[in-house]
Amino acid sequence: MRRLENQYAKLHSNPKGWKEYSQTFEQQLKSGIIEDVTDKLPTGPIVYYIPHQAVYKDDSNTTKLRIVFDASTHRRNVPSLNDCVHQEPTMLPDLGGTLLRARLNPYLMTADVEKAFHQIRLQEDQRDATRFLWLKDTTKPPTKDNIRTLRFTRIPFGVDASPFLLNMSIKYALERDRANRLREEILANTYVDNVLIGAKSSDKCIRKQLQCKETFSRMGMNLSEFMTNNNKVTRAIPVKDSMAQKAHTVKLLGVRWNPQTDAVHIAVRMGSTAATTKRTALKAFASTFDPLGLLTPLFVKLKIFIQDLWQIGLSWDDTLDESSVKKWASLVQELIHLVGKVPRFVGATPDTSNDLVIFSDASKRAYAAVAYLICKPSHSKPTSHLIMSKSKLAPLEATTVPRMELLACYLTAKLARFLRSELSLNIYSINFLSDSQIALYWIHSKRPLKSFVESRVKYIRNVIETFNLSKIQSKFHYVTTEANPADCASRGLTTNEIENHMWWSGPQFICDPPSKWPNTSLDFTAKEPSIKEAVEEFKSTTSSVSMQPYESFIPFRRISFYPKLVHVVAFTLKFIANLKRLVEKRCSTFRTDPYSILNTTTFSKQITSDDFATAELLILREHYREGEAQLQSRSVQKLNVERDRDGVYRVNSRMAQAQSDESAKNPILLLPAHPLTKVVVLFYHTKLFHAGSPHLLFALRNKYCISRIRCIVNSAIARCIACKRHQGCHYFYPDRPDLPMERVSRSSPFQHVGLDYFGPFLINSDQGSTRKAWVCLFTCMATRALHLEMVADNTTAQSSLAFRRFTACRGTPESVLSDNAPTFKLGREILVNELTKIDQDAEVRVFAADNGLKWSFITPLSPWKGGFYERLVGSVKTPLKKAVGRRTIDLWTFETLLFETEATLNTRPLTPTTTNSSGETYVLRPIDLINPSFRLGSLNGIKESRRTYSELPESDSHEFIESYYGTLHSVMDSFWTVWHREYLHALSE
């Protein structure tokens, strides 16, 4: 409604325009193109109202004012009609190819399909999607009482699917009209509602006009507004269908054509020399429509200027500085009101012998390709005409001039393929010319090339091979810069320079056979040394040579899994070492460096652990070579780094006197910005069953020294796909009461436990089928240690057996807390009954009374009261699911995973890594409160000398036993002191 009000206010001040606008709707109502919407229910599932507006086209020969419907408008968060329609390809011929074919015949005829979109009926159940609002009384403003609702009965203009429906309707009708000889020509040269037909004579043109008229008449469409460049044909066309009396020029798909002079006019519409912003400059540049690139030399400098504006970083409406405004004015000054006139007919016909000659050239800022059509009539001299050109700006990344020249050759190959597919001519040869000997050497070379060069050379060779297989002779030739017309397309020309330039027809020699061309003696397949000299000469003339940083042969950026990277390097080293030994055996004079890392590989056929260690050493060395600049940085120099005899950089942590492993005393330096560091961190994260940041930091610091390790670890965890898949949003916690006494008091391990079930997991049975298994989790309330037991089902019998296994391993707990599952309630009754039945021995009764099991349950529907074991359920379930994934494993593998998961989680840190006054780092783990000497199996890494703990001396003296027992108690007391001082404080927070 608001759009209609705005349109009324805009057009009502122009009575003539408003009258024409209103009459258009009245005429469409009478013609049945639109209809009134009654009060009945919608006939289709979609109801959509399309706003409309007036668009003026001053250069139109027929309709100056057009009503355009905007089917892309929509409310917020509501799709538009164009969003809902099926997006099919337009199926239109290429616009540039259609214009090229329009230049091939001496006689050209153009026509338009009258109201093309409105000739295709819209199904009734879809018409409500094309509703729009209009006025009942056009003399009054839009109000609620003065609004009428209309809808289309034909396809409207402005819907994305309309061009496809029009083109497919025409194509469908022509395919059924198999007797029509013009159907292929009409299909190839009909662009939306514009038809372009060529002929070799005036008589054929007249016959084609009649056939086209009849063809579209059988479709129910009227072909009108005929225009031709021959007076005889014009007189033969009925006045009602002719355009000659209405206008002297007509547009060929956006390009102005004068039939009287048979010339194409390319109007340069810069408006004025003023350009205050990047938006106005780009708008002025884009106002010129030149799809064939006939005026490319005039616009190269403008394209470079606009690229400079982008590189400066200006936004669309930032004001240009004074120097940019002056430069723009000087570039545009001579282009204002310029009209380039180019002959339409290029002298070629489908019956003549034709060749294509395509030139390429490049400068530091742009590269271009320009194509000429050589027509060789049987009774006259050959002629050459410019038919198409393409230019592109240099990439923003710095590149060498030879590579730019290769890009220009690559552009010529693409242009040749396009021309071959679009020109309906007999092409006998396609010759390419370039003034770059280096690029020509690359194209003809059989040696391995760099990837950038290789990919483009491969495309060029494929194009040439395709042409040669089609019996079209194709070859690259050398041309001097002075005789290369593409040079001006990469550097630019002024309007005075282009007027009589060879740009329009190319150098004179292209009309001769290629054997008579100059510089044909250059053979790029045989004279390879001369090309090398040219390359060296070019390198010596460059002002600066960019030094490429060292790039290792190890695929750090292609392999993201550390064990796979080690395996690949190990197998590669094994292969090379075996090959070296074979060569040394056959050739006694062949020798390599005796200190080479290849000499450290084993002689066995299988890959051994020593080979993996050698591969890891090489990986570290190569990662240091790639990050040589980082090794010289101040942040690394501060770490007191020393290089060991294996070439590995280690950090002197001043912990030589500490009772720690050698790897923890002198950790390996990993460069933070190198890809290997991320790979190692991600591997440890996966190895620890996707552990969190504290646990991962603890494991990494035992072996490596990494700057900014917390940021790298957090980044790796955030990018872990498996973690993202299983993470969810957090719930808001209720008000928390005081923690139970069992959780904040020192007690024996598993004296007070929590119990819970989780699962099921699918495992493979021995019979080949799958079955379900659950996991019973026991956790100590004080030490946070856990114990896992697998159960076959969630029955009470299996629960009792799991509890018996737990008590046999950890001892009978004093109290158990669980949820209200029926399995647990029945299990509690069974245990209580078993204890009450023990009355045979008085001592047993006393023990049962003193050590009676206290089994309590949380409040129903209050799972947060069991949060201390629910949290561990998540800590166990998440790594198990990530490790197993969607696979089904056997019973023993699953039980092994449970043991490993239990061991891993019992070594997780309860407190952050802390340094005491003596400089030692320590961290409290659940296993420290149970078994202080426990060590989890080490991860794969470089072989290092491990500190071996000597066994207890063989002494059974009373003094030694008391001393050892006191030391053990002292260690345990220190652990419980840390538990009180740090863990409980962190728990309270």
Residue pairs with C-beta under 8 A, 6 or more apart in sequence:
1 133
1 142
1 147
3 51
3 52
3 53
3 70
3 73
4 51
4 133
4 134
4 135
4 142
4 147
5 141
5 142
7 52
7 53
7 54
8 135
8 141
8 142
10 54
11 17
11 18
11 21
11 54
12 18
12 141
17 54
17 56
17 65
18 138
20 65
21 54
21 65
21 67
22 138
24 65
24 67
25 34
25 67
25 134
25 150
28 34
28 118
29 35
29 36
29 150
31 118
32 153
33 115
33 118
33 152
33 153
33 154
34 150
34 151
34 152
34 153
35 127
35 150
35 151
35 153
36 148
36 149
36 150
37 128
37 131
37 149
37 150
37 151
42 128
43 124
43 125
43 127
43 128
44 124
44 125
44 126
44 127
44 128
44 129
45 125
46 81
46 84
46 126
46 128
46 129
47 128
47 129
47 131
48 71
48 80
48 81
48 84
48 128
48 129
48 130
48 131
49 131
49 132
49 133
50 69
50 70
50 71
50 73
50 81
50 130
50 131
50 132
50 156
50 158
51 69
51 70
51 73
51 132
52 67
52 68
52 69
52 70
52 132
53 67
53 68
53 70
54 65
54 66
54 67
54 68
55 65
55 66
55 67
55 68
56 64
56 65
56 66
57 63
57 64
57 65
57 66
58 64
59 251
60 66
61 225
61 243
61 246
61 247
61 249
61 250
62 225
62 246
68 157
68 158
69 132
69 156
69 157
69 158
69 159
70 158
71 80
71 81
71 82
71 156
71 158
71 159
71 160
72 80
72 81
72 82
72 83
73 80
74 80
74 83
81 129
81 130
81 159
82 159
82 160
84 129
85 159
85 160
85 161
86 161
87 160
87 161
88 161
88 164
89 164
90 163
90 164
90 167
91 164
91 167
91 168
91 171
92 163
92 167
92 191
92 192
93 187
93 188
93 189
93 190
93 191
94 418
94 422
95 191
95 253
95 254
95 291
96 291
96 292
96 388
96 418
96 422
97 418
97 421
97 422
97 423
98 188
98 189
98 191
98 196
98 253
99 252
99 253
99 255
99 291
99 292
100 292
100 387
100 388
100 419
100 422
100 423
101 188
101 189
101 196
101 198
101 422
101 423
101 424
102 108
102 189
102 196
102 198
102 252
102 344
103 344
103 345
103 346
103 387
104 198
104 345
104 346
104 348
104 349
104 350
104 423
104 424
104 425
105 198
105 199
105 200
105 345
105 349
106 199
106 200
106 345
106 349
107 198
107 199
107 200
107 201
107 202
107 204
107 205
107 228
107 229
107 230
107 233
108 196
108 197
108 198
108 199
108 228
108 229
108 257
108 259
108 262
108 344
108 345
109 196
109 197
109 198
109 199
109 205
109 208
109 209
109 226
109 227
109 228
109 233
110 194
110 195
110 196
110 197
110 225
110 226
110 227
110 228
110 250
110 252
110 257
111 194
111 195
111 197
111 209
111 212
111 223
111 224
111 225
111 226
111 227
111 241
112 193
112 194
112 195
112 223
112 224
112 225
113 119
113 193
113 194
113 195
113 216
113 221
113 222
113 223
114 221
114 222
114 223
114 224
114 225
116 166
116 192
116 193
116 221
117 154
117 155
117 156
117 157
117 162
117 166
117 193
118 154
118 155
119 154
119 219
119 220
119 221
120 154
120 155
120 165
120 166
120 169
121 153
121 154
122 130
122 152
122 153
122 154
122 155
127 151
127 152
127 153
128 151
130 151
130 152
130 156
130 159
131 149
131 150
131 151
132 149
132 150
132 151
133 142
133 147
133 148
133 149
133 150
134 147
134 148
134 149
134 150
135 142
135 146
135 147
135 148
136 145
136 146
136 147
136 148
137 146
140 146
155 162
155 165
155 166
156 162
163 192
166 192
166 193
167 190
167 192
169 219
170 186
170 187
170 190
170 219
171 187
173 218
173 219
174 180
174 183
174 186
174 187
174 215
175 183
177 183
177 215
177 218
180 211
180 215
181 211
182 197
182 208
182 211
182 212
182 215
183 215
185 197
186 195
186 197
186 212
186 215
188 424
189 195
189 196
189 197
189 198
190 196
191 253
194 253
195 212
195 223
196 252
196 253
197 205
197 208
197 209
197 212
199 205
199 208
200 349
200 351
202 230
202 232
202 233
205 228
205 230
205 233
206 232
206 233
206 236
209 226
209 228
209 233
209 236
209 237
212 223
213 223
213 241
215 223
216 222
216 223
217 223
223 241
224 240
224 241
225 241
225 242
225 243
225 246
225 250
226 237
226 241
226 242
226 243
227 242
227 243
227 244
227 250
227 259
228 234
228 237
228 259
229 259
229 260
229 262
229 344
234 242
234 244
237 244
239 245
243 250
244 259
248 258
248 259
248 260
249 256
249 257
249 258
249 259
249 265
250 256
250 257
250 259
251 257
252 264
253 291
254 289
254 291
255 264
255 265
255 266
255 289
255 290
255 291
256 264
256 265
256 266
256 267
257 263
257 264
257 265
257 344
258 265
261 341
262 343
262 344
262 345
263 341
263 342
263 343
263 344
264 294
264 341
264 342
264 343
264 344
265 339
265 340
265 341
266 288
266 289
266 290
266 294
266 295
266 339
266 340
266 341
266 342
267 288
267 338
267 339
268 288
268 295
268 298
268 335
268 336
268 337
268 338
268 339
268 340
269 284
269 287
269 288
270 284
270 287
270 288
270 332
270 335
270 336
271 284
271 287
271 336
272 336
273 328
273 329
273 332
273 333
273 336
274 280
274 325
274 329
275 281
275 284
275 320
275 325
275 328
275 329
275 332
276 319
276 320
276 325
277 314
277 316
277 317
277 318
277 319
277 320
278 306
278 309
278 310
278 314
278 315
278 316
278 317
278 318
278 320
279 316
279 317
281 305
281 306
281 309
281 320
281 328
282 306
284 332
285 299
285 302
285 303
285 306
288 295
288 299
290 296
290 299
292 387
292 388
292 389
293 370
293 388
293 389
293 390
293 391
294 340
294 342
294 386
294 389
295 340
295 498
296 368
296 370
296 389
296 390
296 391
296 489
297 488
297 489
297 492
297 493
297 498
297 501
297 503
298 335
298 338
298 340
298 492
298 493
298 494
298 495
298 498
300 366
300 368
300 391
300 489
300 490
300 491
300 492
301 331
301 492
302 331
302 332
303 366
303 391
303 393
304 365
304 366
304 393
305 324
305 327
305 328
305 331
307 365
307 393
309 320
309 324
311 396
314 320
320 328
334 494
334 495
334 496
335 495
338 495
342 386
342 504
343 385
346 373
346 375
346 385
346 387
347 375
347 377
347 383
347 385
348 354
348 373
348 375
348 385
348 425
349 425
350 424
350 425
350 426
351 426
352 375
352 376
352 377
352 378
352 425
352 426
353 375
353 376
353 378
353 426
353 428
354 373
354 374
354 375
354 376
354 425
354 426
354 427
354 428
355 373
355 374
355 376
355 427
355 428
355 429
355 430
355 431
356 371
356 372
356 373
356 374
356 416
356 419
356 420
356 427
356 429
356 430
356 431
357 371
357 372
357 374
357 384
357 430
357 431
357 433
357 506
357 510
358 369
358 370
358 371
358 372
358 412
358 415
358 416
358 430
358 431
358 432
358 433
359 369
359 370
359 372
359 412
359 432
359 433
359 434
359 479
359 484
359 485
359 486
359 506
360 367
360 368
360 369
360 405
360 408
360 409
360 411
360 412
360 432
360 433
360 434
360 486
361 367
361 368
361 405
361 408
361 434
361 435
361 481
361 484
361 486
361 487
361 489
361 490
362 368
362 394
362 401
362 404
362 405
362 407
362 408
362 436
362 490
363 394
363 401
363 404
363 490
363 491
364 394
364 401
364 404
365 393
365 394
365 490
366 391
366 392
366 393
366 394
366 489
366 490
366 491
367 391
367 392
367 394
367 404
367 405
367 407
367 408
367 411
367 490
368 389
368 390
368 391
368 392
368 408
368 411
368 486
368 489
368 490
369 389
369 390
369 391
369 408
369 411
369 412
369 415
369 486
369 489
370 386
370 388
370 389
370 485
370 486
370 489
370 503
370 506
371 386
371 387
371 388
371 389
371 412
371 415
371 416
371 419
372 384
372 385
372 386
372 387
372 505
372 506
372 510
373 384
373 385
373 387
373 423
373 425
374 382
374 383
374 384
374 510
374 511
375 382
375 383
375 384
375 385
376 382
381 511
382 511
383 505
383 511
384 505
384 506
384 510
384 511
385 504
385 505
386 503
386 504
386 505
386 506
387 419
388 415
388 419
389 486
389 489
390 411
390 414
390 415
391 489
391 490
392 407
392 411
394 404
398 546
400 542
401 436
401 538
402 436
402 438
402 439
402 442
402 535
402 538
403 452
403 453
405 434
405 435
405 436
405 438
405 439
406 436
406 439
406 442
406 443
406 453
406 456
406 457
407 456
408 434
408 436
408 439
408 486
408 490
409 432
409 434
409 436
409 439
409 440
409 443
409 456
409 460
409 476
410 456
410 459
410 460
412 432
412 434
413 432
413 459
413 460
413 463
413 464
414 463
416 430
416 432
416 463
416 467
416 474
417 463
417 466
420 427
420 430
420 467
420 472
427 472
428 472
428 473
429 472
429 473
429 474
429 514
430 467
430 472
430 473
430 474
431 473
431 474
431 475
431 476
431 477
431 514
432 474
432 475
432 476
432 477
433 476
433 477
433 478
433 479
433 484
434 440
434 476
434 477
434 478
434 479
434 484
435 478
435 479
435 480
435 481
435 484
435 487
437 478
437 522
437 524
437 531
437 534
438 531
438 534
438 535
438 538
440 476
440 478
440 522
440 524
441 524
441 528
441 531
441 534
441 535
442 449
442 453
442 457
443 457
443 460
443 461
443 476
443 524
444 476
444 524
444 525
445 457
445 524
445 528
448 454
449 457
460 476
463 474
464 474
464 475
464 476
467 473
467 474
468 474
475 514
476 524
477 514
477 517
477 519
477 520
478 519
478 522
478 524
479 507
479 518
479 519
480 518
480 519
481 487
483 507
483 509
483 518
485 501
485 502
485 503
485 506
485 507
488 497
488 498
488 501
488 503
489 503
493 501
493 503
509 516
509 517
509 518
510 517
514 520
524 531
539 545
549 626
549 629
550 625
550 626
550 628
551 626
552 622
552 623
552 625
552 626
553 622
554 565
554 569
554 618
554 619
554 622
554 623
555 565
555 568
556 565
556 622
556 623
556 626
556 674
556 675
556 676
556 679
557 675
559 565
559 568
559 679
560 679
560 682
561 679
561 682
561 683
562 679
562 680
562 682
562 683
563 683
563 940
565 619
565 679
566 612
566 615
566 616
566 619
566 940
567 607
567 612
567 615
569 615
569 618
569 619
570 607
570 611
570 612
570 614
570 615
571 607
573 597
573 598
573 601
573 611
573 614
573 615
573 618
574 601
574 607
574 611
576 598
577 598
577 599
577 601
580 592
580 598
583 590
584 590
584 591
584 592
592 598
592 599
597 614
597 617
597 618
600 610
600 614
601 610
601 611
601 614
602 608
602 610
602 611
609 943
610 943
612 940
613 942
613 943
616 941
616 942
617 646
617 647
617 648
617 942
619 676
620 647
620 648
620 668
620 676
620 942
621 647
621 648
623 670
623 671
623 674
623 676
624 631
624 647
624 649
624 671
626 674
627 671
627 673
627 674
630 636
630 671
630 672
630 673
630 674
631 641
631 649
631 671
635 707
636 669
636 671
636 707
639 651
639 669
639 705
639 707
640 651
640 652
641 649
641 650
641 651
641 652
641 669
642 649
642 650
642 652
642 666
643 649
643 650
644 650
646 942
648 668
648 669
648 942
649 668
649 669
650 666
650 667
650 668
650 669
650 705
651 666
651 667
651 668
651 669
651 705
652 666
653 664
653 665
653 666
653 667
653 705
654 919
655 664
655 665
655 919
655 920
656 665
658 664
658 665
658 919
658 920
660 947
661 702
661 944
661 946
661 947
662 944
662 945
662 946
662 947
663 702
663 703
663 941
663 944
664 701
664 702
664 703
667 701
667 702
667 703
667 704
667 705
668 703
668 704
668 705
668 942
669 704
669 705
670 676
670 677
670 680
670 704
670 705
670 706
671 677
672 706
672 707
672 708
672 709
672 712
677 706
677 712
678 712
678 715
678 716
680 700
680 704
681 696
681 700
681 706
681 712
681 713
681 716
682 716
682 720
684 696
684 699
684 700
684 939
685 691
685 696
685 713
685 716
685 717
685 720
686 722
687 939
688 695
688 696
688 699
688 879
688 904
689 878
689 879
689 880
689 882
689 883
689 901
689 904
690 720
690 722
690 723
690 878
690 879
690 882
691 699
691 879
691 904
691 908
692 717
693 710
693 713
693 714
693 717
694 908
694 909
694 912
694 913
695 908
695 909
696 713
696 717
697 709
697 710
697 713
697 913
698 909
698 913
698 923
699 939
700 706
700 709
700 713
701 709
701 913
701 921
703 939
703 941
706 712
717 723
722 882
723 882
726 878
726 881
726 882
733 864
734 864
739 987
740 781
742 751
742 752
742 781
742 782
742 815
743 752
743 781
743 782
743 868
743 987
744 782
744 984
744 987
745 782
746 782
746 976
746 979
746 980
747 781
747 782
748 811
749 780
749 782
749 783
749 785
749 810
749 929
749 930
750 778
750 780
750 785
750 787
750 810
750 811
750 813
751 780
751 782
751 813
751 814
751 815
752 780
752 781
752 782
752 813
752 814
752 815
752 817
753 778
753 779
753 780
753 781
753 813
753 815
753 816
753 817
754 777
754 778
754 779
754 781
754 816
754 817
754 818
754 866
754 868
754 869
755 776
755 777
755 778
755 803
755 816
755 817
755 818
755 824
755 869
756 776
756 777
756 818
756 819
756 866
756 869
756 870
756 873
757 774
757 775
757 776
757 777
757 791
757 794
757 799
757 821
757 823
758 774
758 775
758 777
758 873
758 876
758 877
759 772
759 773
759 774
759 775
759 794
760 772
760 773
760 774
761 772
761 773
761 774
761 775
761 880
761 884
761 894
762 770
762 771
762 772
762 888
763 770
763 771
763 772
763 773
763 888
763 889
763 890
763 891
763 894
764 770
764 771
764 888
764 889
764 890
764 891
765 771
765 891
766 891
770 888
771 792
772 793
773 790
773 791
773 792
773 891
773 894
774 790
774 791
774 792
774 793
774 794
774 798
775 788
775 789
775 790
775 791
775 876
775 898
776 788
776 789
776 790
776 791
776 799
776 802
776 803
776 806
777 786
777 787
777 788
777 869
777 872
777 873
777 876
778 786
778 787
778 788
778 789
778 806
778 810
779 785
779 786
779 787
779 868
779 869
779 872
780 786
780 926
781 817
781 868
782 929
783 926
783 929
783 930
783 979
784 868
784 872
784 910
784 926
785 906
785 926
785 927
785 929
785 930
786 872
786 876
786 902
786 905
786 906
786 926
787 806
787 809
787 810
787 902
788 876
788 898
788 899
788 901
788 902
789 802
789 805
789 806
790 802
790 894
790 895
790 898
791 798
791 799
791 801
791 802
792 798
794 821
794 823
795 823
796 822
796 823
796 826
796 827
796 830
799 823
799 824
799 827
800 827
800 830
800 831
803 827
803 831
807 813
812 851
812 853
813 853
814 851
814 853
814 854
815 853
815 854
815 855
815 856
816 828
816 853
816 854
816 855
816 856
817 856
817 857
817 858
817 866
817 869
818 824
818 855
818 857
818 858
818 866
819 857
819 858
819 863
819 866
820 857
820 858
820 860
824 855
824 857
825 857
828 855
831 853
831 855
832 853
832 855
835 848
835 852
835 853
838 844
838 845
838 848
839 845
858 865
858 866
859 865
863 870
872 905
875 905
876 901
876 905
879 901
879 904
880 897
880 898
880 901
883 897
884 894
884 897
889 897
903 936
904 936
905 926
906 925
906 926
906 927
906 930
906 934
907 925
907 926
907 927
907 934
907 936
908 925
908 926
909 923
909 924
909 925
910 923
910 924
910 925
910 926
910 979
910 983
910 986
911 923
911 924
911 978
911 982
911 983
911 986
912 923
913 921
913 922
913 923
914 921
914 922
914 923
914 982
915 921
916 922
922 978
924 975
924 978
924 979
924 982
924 983
927 934
928 975
929 972
929 975
929 976
929 979
932 971
932 972
932 975
952 964
953 960
